[in-house]
Amino acid sequence: MTVRVWHMTVKPRHRPWTDNGGSSVSTLERLDVVWTSRSAALVAEIIPCINQTWEGLDSQWGEEKALDTCRISIYVTDKNQAAVPSLKRELRNMSLADCVHF
């Protein structure tokens, strides 16, 4: 939900990265999203939405500017020996796979 609210706030229509002769009308600070979850199943349920939002931002602004604006870190502390490998398999094709730490 936080990423959705943030995305709506800084939607690319605001064009915060335009250069108007050295001064910008709108400047953004970086958003650091840090999520720690004990449940790999919960992360598996929510990360597709977060990843979709990230890919939209990445496609509009480019990877470099997207990373300058938002950093996402997800820590999974689930001890379930079956759930963690399942989540890792799901992450393989996602842009945010490197943002998830176990």
A tleap script that builds the chain and sets N, CA, C and O, in Angstrom:
source leaprc.protein.ff14SB
mol = sequence {
  NMET THR VAL ARG VAL TRP HIE MET THR VAL
  LYS PRO ARG HIE ARG PRO TRP THR ASP ASN
  GLY GLY SER SER VAL SER THR LEU GLU ARG
  LEU ASP VAL VAL TRP THR SER ARG SER ALA
  ALA LEU VAL ALA GLU ILE ILE PRO CYS ILE
  ASN GLN THR TRP GLU GLY LEU ASP SER GLN
  TRP GLY GLU GLU LYS ALA LEU ASP THR CYS
  ARG ILE SER ILE TYR VAL THR ASP LYS ASN
  GLN ALA ALA VAL PRO SER LEU LYS ARG GLU
  LEU ARG ASN MET SER LEU ALA ASP CYS VAL
  HIE CPHE
}
set mol.1.N position { 0.820 -1.186 0.000 }
set mol.1.CA position { 0.000 0.000 0.000 }
set mol.1.C position { 0.867 1.253 0.000 }
set mol.1.O position { 0.542 2.240 -0.660 }
set mol.2.N position { 1.967 1.211 0.741 }
set mol.2.CA position { 2.858 2.362 0.796 }
set mol.2.C position { 3.417 2.685 -0.583 }
set mol.2.O position { 3.473 3.851 -0.975 }
set mol.3.N position { 3.828 1.661 -1.314 }
set mol.3.CA position { 4.379 1.878 -2.647 }
set mol.3.C position { 3.314 2.449 -3.572 }
set mol.3.O position { 3.611 3.332 -4.377 }
set mol.4.N position { 2.080 1.963 -3.474 }
set mol.4.CA position { 1.007 2.498 -4.311 }
set mol.4.C position { 0.768 3.978 -4.030 }
set mol.4.O position { 0.654 4.778 -4.958 }
set mol.5.N position { 0.692 4.341 -2.757 }
set mol.5.CA position { 0.478 5.751 -2.394 }
set mol.5.C position { 1.631 6.591 -2.904 }
set mol.5.O position { 1.419 7.660 -3.477 }
set mol.6.N position { 2.840 6.120 -2.702 }
set mol.6.CA position { 4.010 6.855 -3.160 }
set mol.6.C position { 3.984 6.997 -4.677 }
set mol.6.O position { 4.273 8.071 -5.205 }
set mol.7.N position { 3.641 5.920 -5.379 }
set mol.7.CA position { 3.607 5.956 -6.839 }
set mol.7.C position { 2.584 6.972 -7.331 }
set mol.7.O position { 2.853 7.703 -8.285 }
set mol.8.N position { 1.437 7.029 -6.707 }
set mol.8.CA position { 0.422 7.999 -7.108 }
set mol.8.C position { 0.890 9.439 -6.825 }
set mol.8.O position { 0.540 10.367 -7.553 }
set mol.9.N position { 1.670 9.606 -5.778 }
set mol.9.CA position { 2.161 10.932 -5.413 }
set mol.9.C position { 3.192 11.442 -6.408 }
set mol.9.O position { 3.166 12.616 -6.778 }
set mol.10.N position { 4.088 10.585 -6.840 }
set mol.10.CA position { 5.185 11.006 -7.715 }
set mol.10.C position { 5.036 10.458 -9.126 }
set mol.10.O position { 6.029 10.252 -9.824 }
set mol.11.N position { 3.817 10.226 -9.541 }
set mol.11.CA position { 3.559 9.701 -10.879 }
set mol.11.C position { 4.394 10.462 -11.905 }
set mol.11.O position { 4.624 11.661 -11.746 }
set mol.12.N position { 4.842 9.790 -12.938 }
set mol.12.CA position { 5.702 10.440 -13.936 }
set mol.12.C position { 5.142 11.726 -14.532 }
set mol.12.O position { 5.904 12.507 -15.102 }
set mol.13.N position { 3.845 11.974 -14.422 }
set mol.13.CA position { 3.285 13.218 -14.941 }
set mol.13.C position { 3.863 14.442 -14.232 }
set mol.13.O position { 3.810 15.548 -14.770 }
set mol.14.N position { 4.413 14.257 -13.036 }
set mol.14.CA position { 5.010 15.363 -12.291 }
set mol.14.C position { 6.365 15.771 -12.860 }
set mol.14.O position { 6.836 16.884 -12.627 }
set mol.15.N position { 6.976 14.880 -13.593 }
set mol.15.CA position { 8.269 15.120 -14.242 }
set mol.15.C position { 9.299 15.802 -13.318 }
set mol.15.O position { 9.780 16.895 -13.621 }
set mol.16.N position { 9.628 15.158 -12.203 }
set mol.16.CA position { 10.563 15.766 -11.273 }
set mol.16.C position { 12.007 15.768 -11.759 }
set mol.16.O position { 12.860 16.410 -11.146 }
set mol.17.N position { 12.296 15.061 -12.852 }
set mol.17.CA position { 13.677 14.949 -13.273 }
set mol.17.C position { 14.015 15.882 -14.426 }
set mol.17.O position { 15.095 15.773 -15.007 }
set mol.18.N position { 13.116 16.792 -14.767 }
set mol.18.CA position { 13.427 17.728 -15.849 }
set mol.18.C position { 14.389 18.798 -15.344 }
set mol.18.O position { 14.353 19.196 -14.180 }
set mol.19.N position { 15.226 19.238 -16.229 }
set mol.19.CA position { 16.213 20.249 -15.869 }
set mol.19.C position { 15.804 21.570 -16.514 }
set mol.19.O position { 15.772 21.689 -17.739 }
set mol.20.N position { 15.498 22.540 -15.695 }
set mol.20.CA position { 15.114 23.861 -16.192 }
set mol.20.C position { 16.266 24.842 -15.986 }
set mol.20.O position { 16.166 25.776 -15.191 }
set mol.21.N position { 17.346 24.618 -16.702 }
set mol.21.CA position { 18.489 25.507 -16.573 }
set mol.21.C position { 19.160 25.414 -15.214 }
set mol.21.O position { 19.636 26.417 -14.683 }
set mol.22.N position { 19.201 24.227 -14.657 }
set mol.22.CA position { 19.883 24.040 -13.379 }
set mol.22.C position { 18.959 24.083 -12.181 }
set mol.22.O position { 19.351 23.664 -11.092 }
set mol.23.N position { 17.745 24.577 -12.348 }
set mol.23.CA position { 16.828 24.576 -11.201 }
set mol.23.C position { 15.602 23.756 -11.550 }
set mol.23.O position { 15.061 23.860 -12.651 }
set mol.24.N position { 15.184 22.968 -10.631 }
set mol.24.CA position { 14.034 22.112 -10.844 }
set mol.24.C position { 12.867 22.628 -10.027 }
set mol.24.O position { 13.032 23.008 -8.868 }
set mol.25.N position { 11.712 22.643 -10.617 }
set mol.25.CA position { 10.516 23.108 -9.921 }
set mol.25.C position { 10.159 22.135 -8.805 }
set mol.25.O position { 9.725 22.545 -7.728 }
set mol.26.N position { 10.341 20.872 -9.064 }
set mol.26.CA position { 9.957 19.840 -8.113 }
set mol.26.C position { 11.145 18.923 -7.865 }
set mol.26.O position { 11.768 18.449 -8.815 }
set mol.27.N position { 11.459 18.673 -6.626 }
set mol.27.CA position { 12.532 17.750 -6.313 }
set mol.27.C position { 11.985 16.649 -5.425 }
set mol.27.O position { 11.112 16.879 -4.587 }
set mol.28.N position { 12.504 15.472 -5.618 }
set mol.28.CA position { 12.081 14.326 -4.831 }
set mol.28.C position { 13.241 13.808 -4.017 }
set mol.28.O position { 14.388 13.814 -4.465 }
set mol.29.N position { 12.937 13.364 -2.835 }
set mol.29.CA position { 13.925 12.660 -2.052 }
set mol.29.C position { 13.664 11.183 -2.232 }
set mol.29.O position { 12.579 10.783 -2.656 }
set mol.30.N position { 14.627 10.394 -1.919 }
set mol.30.CA position { 14.505 8.955 -2.108 }
set mol.30.C position { 13.592 8.341 -1.057 }
set mol.30.O position { 13.600 8.741 0.107 }
set mol.31.N position { 12.812 7.372 -1.488 }
set mol.31.CA position { 11.979 6.601 -0.589 }
set mol.31.C position { 12.645 5.254 -0.374 }
set mol.31.O position { 12.889 4.519 -1.331 }
set mol.32.N position { 12.939 4.927 0.865 }
set mol.32.CA position { 13.485 3.612 1.206 }
set mol.32.C position { 12.378 2.794 1.849 }
set mol.32.O position { 11.890 3.127 2.928 }
set mol.33.N position { 11.991 1.727 1.179 }
set mol.33.CA position { 10.981 0.827 1.711 }
set mol.33.C position { 11.708 -0.385 2.263 }
set mol.33.O position { 12.379 -1.106 1.526 }
set mol.34.N position { 11.572 -0.606 3.563 }
set mol.34.CA position { 12.187 -1.755 4.216 }
set mol.34.C position { 11.058 -2.547 4.866 }
set mol.34.O position { 10.342 -2.042 5.731 }
set mol.35.N position { 10.914 -3.796 4.431 }
set mol.35.CA position { 9.851 -4.643 4.941 }
set mol.35.C position { 10.472 -5.926 5.457 }
set mol.35.O position { 11.212 -6.597 4.738 }
set mol.36.N position { 10.174 -6.266 6.692 }
set mol.36.CA position { 10.612 -7.519 7.283 }
set mol.36.C position { 9.372 -8.349 7.566 }
set mol.36.O position { 8.425 -7.877 8.195 }
set mol.37.N position { 9.388 -9.588 7.096 }
set mol.37.CA position { 8.236 -10.456 7.266 }
set mol.37.C position { 8.684 -11.833 7.731 }
set mol.37.O position { 9.692 -12.365 7.268 }
set mol.38.N position { 7.924 -12.393 8.646 }
set mol.38.CA position { 8.178 -13.768 9.085 }
set mol.38.C position { 7.535 -14.782 8.158 }
set mol.38.O position { 7.756 -15.985 8.298 }
set mol.39.N position { 6.738 -14.300 7.207 }
set mol.39.CA position { 5.956 -15.194 6.358 }
set mol.39.C position { 6.361 -15.084 4.892 }
set mol.39.O position { 6.118 -14.065 4.244 }
set mol.40.N position { 6.982 -16.144 4.377 }
set mol.40.CA position { 7.323 -16.188 2.953 }
set mol.40.C position { 6.045 -16.213 2.121 }
set mol.40.O position { 6.013 -15.665 1.019 }
set mol.41.N position { 4.999 -16.839 2.634 }
set mol.41.CA position { 3.723 -16.896 1.906 }
set mol.41.C position { 3.130 -15.493 1.744 }
set mol.41.O position { 2.593 -15.165 0.686 }
set mol.42.N position { 3.224 -14.672 2.784 }
set mol.42.CA position { 2.715 -13.305 2.704 }
set mol.42.C position { 3.507 -12.502 1.675 }
set mol.42.O position { 2.922 -11.768 0.879 }
set mol.43.N position { 4.807 -12.633 1.686 }
set mol.43.CA position { 5.647 -11.934 0.713 }
set mol.43.C position { 5.300 -12.405 -0.696 }
set mol.43.O position { 5.206 -11.592 -1.615 }
set mol.44.N position { 5.110 -13.711 -0.874 }
set mol.44.CA position { 4.756 -14.257 -2.180 }
set mol.44.C position { 3.423 -13.693 -2.674 }
set mol.44.O position { 3.223 -13.527 -3.877 }
set mol.45.N position { 2.528 -13.404 -1.760 }
set mol.45.CA position { 1.220 -12.872 -2.115 }
set mol.45.C position { 1.299 -11.404 -2.541 }
set mol.45.O position { 0.577 -10.979 -3.443 }
set mol.46.N position { 2.162 -10.642 -1.901 }
set mol.46.CA position { 2.188 -9.192 -2.108 }
set mol.46.C position { 3.250 -8.736 -3.106 }
set mol.46.O position { 3.069 -7.714 -3.768 }
set mol.47.N position { 4.339 -9.466 -3.224 }
set mol.47.CA position { 5.438 -8.984 -4.067 }
set mol.47.C position { 5.085 -8.844 -5.552 }
set mol.47.O position { 5.675 -7.987 -6.210 }
set mol.48.N position { 4.165 -9.623 -6.120 }
set mol.48.CA position { 3.820 -9.347 -7.520 }
set mol.48.C position { 3.273 -7.932 -7.734 }
set mol.48.O position { 3.563 -7.305 -8.753 }
set mol.49.N position { 2.500 -7.438 -6.799 }
set mol.49.CA position { 1.965 -6.075 -6.901 }
set mol.49.C position { 3.091 -5.042 -6.766 }
set mol.49.O position { 3.137 -4.069 -7.518 }
set mol.50.N position { 3.982 -5.254 -5.821 }
set mol.50.CA position { 5.113 -4.345 -5.632 }
set mol.50.C position { 6.004 -4.365 -6.880 }
set mol.50.O position { 6.454 -3.320 -7.350 }
set mol.51.N position { 6.249 -5.555 -7.402 }
set mol.51.CA position { 7.085 -5.696 -8.590 }
set mol.51.C position { 6.450 -5.013 -9.799 }
set mol.51.O position { 7.149 -4.369 -10.582 }
set mol.52.N position { 5.149 -5.145 -9.959 }
set mol.52.CA position { 4.452 -4.491 -11.064 }
set mol.52.C position { 4.569 -2.973 -10.958 }
set mol.52.O position { 4.797 -2.292 -11.958 }
set mol.53.N position { 4.413 -2.446 -9.747 }
set mol.53.CA position { 4.552 -1.014 -9.534 }
set mol.53.C position { 5.977 -0.572 -9.858 }
set mol.53.O position { 6.189 0.458 -10.499 }
set mol.54.N position { 6.947 -1.361 -9.407 }
set mol.54.CA position { 8.352 -1.045 -9.680 }
set mol.54.C position { 8.633 -1.040 -11.180 }
set mol.54.O position { 9.289 -0.130 -11.685 }
set mol.55.N position { 8.143 -2.043 -11.888 }
set mol.55.CA position { 8.391 -2.119 -13.327 }
set mol.55.C position { 7.763 -0.938 -14.069 }
set mol.55.O position { 8.320 -0.457 -15.057 }
set mol.56.N position { 6.602 -0.470 -13.592 }
set mol.56.CA position { 5.994 0.716 -14.187 }
set mol.56.C position { 6.860 1.944 -13.989 }
set mol.56.O position { 7.040 2.744 -14.906 }
set mol.57.N position { 7.392 2.087 -12.792 }
set mol.57.CA position { 8.277 3.212 -12.493 }
set mol.57.C position { 9.552 3.117 -13.321 }
set mol.57.O position { 10.015 4.110 -13.883 }
set mol.58.N position { 10.108 1.929 -13.389 }
set mol.58.CA position { 11.330 1.687 -14.145 }
set mol.58.C position { 11.128 2.006 -15.624 }
set mol.58.O position { 11.994 2.615 -16.250 }
set mol.59.N position { 9.997 1.600 -16.181 }
set mol.59.CA position { 9.763 1.848 -17.609 }
set mol.59.C position { 9.526 3.328 -17.903 }
set mol.59.O position { 9.865 3.798 -18.989 }
set mol.60.N position { 8.956 4.063 -16.966 }
set mol.60.CA position { 8.699 5.492 -17.169 }
set mol.60.C position { 9.944 6.346 -16.966 }
set mol.60.O position { 10.208 7.263 -17.744 }
set mol.61.N position { 10.703 6.047 -15.925 }
set mol.61.CA position { 11.838 6.893 -15.560 }
set mol.61.C position { 13.189 6.315 -15.947 }
set mol.61.O position { 14.174 7.051 -16.006 }
set mol.62.N position { 13.259 5.026 -16.211 }
set mol.62.CA position { 14.536 4.358 -16.443 }
set mol.62.C position { 15.074 3.823 -15.126 }
set mol.62.O position { 14.781 4.356 -14.057 }
set mol.63.N position { 15.864 2.765 -15.219 }
set mol.63.CA position { 16.333 2.077 -14.016 }
set mol.63.C position { 17.172 2.980 -13.103 }
set mol.63.O position { 16.993 2.976 -11.885 }
set mol.64.N position { 18.077 3.742 -13.691 }
set mol.64.CA position { 18.968 4.581 -12.882 }
set mol.64.C position { 18.187 5.597 -12.048 }
set mol.64.O position { 18.430 5.729 -10.848 }
set mol.65.N position { 17.270 6.303 -12.662 }
set mol.65.CA position { 16.497 7.311 -11.938 }
set mol.65.C position { 15.513 6.667 -10.964 }
set mol.65.O position { 15.249 7.209 -9.891 }
set mol.66.N position { 14.974 5.509 -11.343 }
set mol.66.CA position { 14.074 4.798 -10.432 }
set mol.66.C position { 14.832 4.381 -9.169 }
set mol.66.O position { 14.317 4.510 -8.058 }
set mol.67.N position { 16.049 3.886 -9.346 }
set mol.67.CA position { 16.854 3.483 -8.187 }
set mol.67.C position { 17.292 4.679 -7.349 }
set mol.67.O position { 17.438 4.565 -6.132 }
set mol.68.N position { 17.501 5.825 -7.994 }
set mol.68.CA position { 17.842 7.031 -7.246 }
set mol.68.C position { 16.673 7.503 -6.392 }
set mol.68.O position { 16.870 8.138 -5.356 }
set mol.69.N position { 15.460 7.192 -6.828 }
set mol.69.CA position { 14.259 7.675 -6.173 }
set mol.69.C position { 13.699 6.703 -5.147 }
set mol.69.O position { 13.152 7.123 -4.127 }
set mol.70.N position { 13.829 5.417 -5.405 }
set mol.70.CA position { 13.206 4.427 -4.530 }
set mol.70.C position { 14.099 3.208 -4.393 }
set mol.70.O position { 14.601 2.671 -5.380 }
set mol.71.N position { 14.287 2.788 -3.172 }
set mol.71.CA position { 15.024 1.552 -2.904 }
set mol.71.C position { 14.138 0.664 -2.052 }
set mol.71.O position { 13.582 1.099 -1.043 }
set mol.72.N position { 14.018 -0.572 -2.466 }
set mol.72.CA position { 13.160 -1.527 -1.780 }
set mol.72.C position { 14.020 -2.652 -1.242 }
set mol.72.O position { 14.829 -3.230 -1.968 }
set mol.73.N position { 13.841 -2.961 0.037 }
set mol.73.CA position { 14.517 -4.087 0.678 }
set mol.73.C position { 13.471 -4.900 1.419 }
set mol.73.O position { 12.722 -4.370 2.240 }
set mol.74.N position { 13.426 -6.185 1.124 }
set mol.74.CA position { 12.471 -7.077 1.773 }
set mol.74.C position { 13.268 -8.185 2.437 }
set mol.74.O position { 14.062 -8.871 1.795 }
set mol.75.N position { 13.043 -8.347 3.733 }
set mol.75.CA position { 13.733 -9.370 4.505 }
set mol.75.C position { 12.722 -10.418 4.940 }
set mol.75.O position { 11.720 -10.105 5.583 }
set mol.76.N position { 13.000 -11.676 4.579 }
set mol.76.CA position { 12.107 -12.781 4.912 }
set mol.76.C position { 12.800 -13.641 5.967 }
set mol.76.O position { 13.888 -14.171 5.738 }
set mol.77.N position { 12.156 -13.770 7.116 }
set mol.77.CA position { 12.748 -14.529 8.220 }
set mol.77.C position { 11.986 -15.821 8.505 }
set mol.77.O position { 12.117 -16.400 9.583 }
set mol.78.N position { 11.196 -16.266 7.542 }
set mol.78.CA position { 10.399 -17.489 7.687 }
set mol.78.C position { 11.323 -18.693 7.867 }
set mol.78.O position { 12.298 -18.845 7.130 }
set mol.79.N position { 11.019 -19.543 8.842 }
set mol.79.CA position { 11.826 -20.741 9.089 }
set mol.79.C position { 11.234 -21.979 8.434 }
set mol.79.O position { 11.781 -23.074 8.561 }
set mol.80.N position { 10.122 -21.809 7.736 }
set mol.80.CA position { 9.473 -22.911 7.044 }
set mol.80.C position { 10.358 -23.355 5.880 }
set mol.80.O position { 10.579 -22.602 4.932 }
set mol.81.N position { 10.852 -24.566 5.963 }
set mol.81.CA position { 11.808 -25.067 4.966 }
set mol.81.C position { 11.190 -25.283 3.585 }
set mol.81.O position { 11.919 -25.405 2.600 }
set mol.82.N position { 9.871 -25.330 3.497 }
set mol.82.CA position { 9.214 -25.506 2.200 }
set mol.82.C position { 8.821 -24.158 1.578 }
set mol.82.O position { 8.858 -24.003 0.357 }
set mol.83.N position { 8.450 -23.199 2.407 }
set mol.83.CA position { 7.949 -21.917 1.905 }
set mol.83.C position { 9.050 -21.047 1.302 }
set mol.83.O position { 8.827 -20.375 0.296 }
set mol.84.N position { 10.211 -21.058 1.900 }
set mol.84.CA position { 11.301 -20.197 1.427 }
set mol.84.C position { 11.775 -20.597 0.020 }
set mol.84.O position { 11.878 -19.727 -0.845 }
set mol.85.N position { 12.066 -21.874 -0.235 }
set mol.85.CA position { 12.462 -22.230 -1.608 }
set mol.85.C position { 11.362 -21.951 -2.636 }
set mol.85.O position { 11.648 -21.599 -3.780 }
set mol.86.N position { 10.121 -22.111 -2.224 }
set mol.86.CA position { 9.007 -21.811 -3.118 }
set mol.86.C position { 9.000 -20.329 -3.493 }
set mol.86.O position { 8.806 -19.984 -4.658 }
set mol.87.N position { 9.212 -19.455 -2.510 }
set mol.87.CA position { 9.283 -18.014 -2.775 }
set mol.87.C position { 10.471 -17.690 -3.669 }
set mol.87.O position { 10.353 -16.871 -4.582 }
set mol.88.N position { 11.598 -18.312 -3.422 }
set mol.88.CA position { 12.787 -18.070 -4.247 }
set mol.88.C position { 12.525 -18.431 -5.704 }
set mol.88.O position { 12.984 -17.729 -6.605 }
set mol.89.N position { 11.792 -19.517 -5.949 }
set mol.89.CA position { 11.445 -19.900 -7.325 }
set mol.89.C position { 10.544 -18.843 -7.970 }
set mol.89.O position { 10.720 -18.510 -9.142 }
set mol.90.N position { 9.594 -18.323 -7.218 }
set mol.90.CA position { 8.693 -17.299 -7.742 }
set mol.90.C position { 9.437 -16.008 -8.089 }
set mol.90.O position { 9.056 -15.300 -9.021 }
set mol.91.N position { 10.484 -15.707 -7.345 }
set mol.91.CA position { 11.226 -14.463 -7.537 }
set mol.91.C position { 12.128 -14.472 -8.762 }
set mol.91.O position { 12.545 -13.412 -9.227 }
set mol.92.N position { 12.427 -15.627 -9.280 }
set mol.92.CA position { 13.407 -15.735 -10.375 }
set mol.92.C position { 13.138 -14.800 -11.542 }
set mol.92.O position { 14.077 -14.257 -12.123 }
set mol.93.N position { 11.884 -14.604 -11.893 }
set mol.93.CA position { 11.550 -13.795 -13.075 }
set mol.93.C position { 11.111 -12.387 -12.725 }
set mol.93.O position { 10.558 -11.689 -13.575 }
set mol.94.N position { 11.341 -11.956 -11.505 }
set mol.94.CA position { 10.906 -10.624 -11.080 }
set mol.94.C position { 12.073 -9.650 -11.042 }
set mol.94.O position { 13.204 -10.018 -10.725 }
set mol.95.N position { 11.777 -8.415 -11.367 }
set mol.95.CA position { 12.797 -7.354 -11.338 }
set mol.95.C position { 13.353 -7.147 -9.939 }
set mol.95.O position { 14.525 -6.807 -9.777 }
set mol.96.N position { 12.520 -7.350 -8.931 }
set mol.96.CA position { 12.920 -7.086 -7.549 }
set mol.96.C position { 13.538 -8.302 -6.852 }
set mol.96.O position { 13.686 -8.296 -5.630 }
set mol.97.N position { 13.893 -9.327 -7.597 }
set mol.97.CA position { 14.442 -10.545 -6.979 }
set mol.97.C position { 15.656 -10.244 -6.093 }
set mol.97.O position { 15.818 -10.858 -5.038 }
set mol.98.N position { 16.501 -9.310 -6.512 }
set mol.98.CA position { 17.712 -8.986 -5.733 }
set mol.98.C position { 17.409 -8.162 -4.477 }
set mol.98.O position { 18.279 -7.977 -3.625 }
set mol.99.N position { 16.192 -7.677 -4.370 }
set mol.99.CA position { 15.808 -6.862 -3.210 }
set mol.99.C position { 15.306 -7.702 -2.044 }
set mol.99.O position { 15.111 -7.199 -0.938 }
set mol.100.N position { 15.098 -8.996 -2.307 }
set mol.100.CA position { 14.575 -9.885 -1.267 }
set mol.100.C position { 15.734 -10.654 -0.661 }
set mol.100.O position { 16.513 -11.302 -1.361 }
set mol.101.N position { 15.828 -10.567 0.662 }
set mol.101.CA position { 16.929 -11.190 1.397 }
set mol.101.C position { 16.363 -12.196 2.390 }
set mol.101.O position { 15.309 -11.976 2.987 }
set mol.102.N position { 17.075 -13.293 2.554 }
set mol.102.CA position { 16.619 -14.345 3.459 }
set mol.102.C position { 17.606 -14.520 4.597 }
set mol.102.O position { 17.399 -15.364 5.469 }
savepdb mol mol.pdb
quit
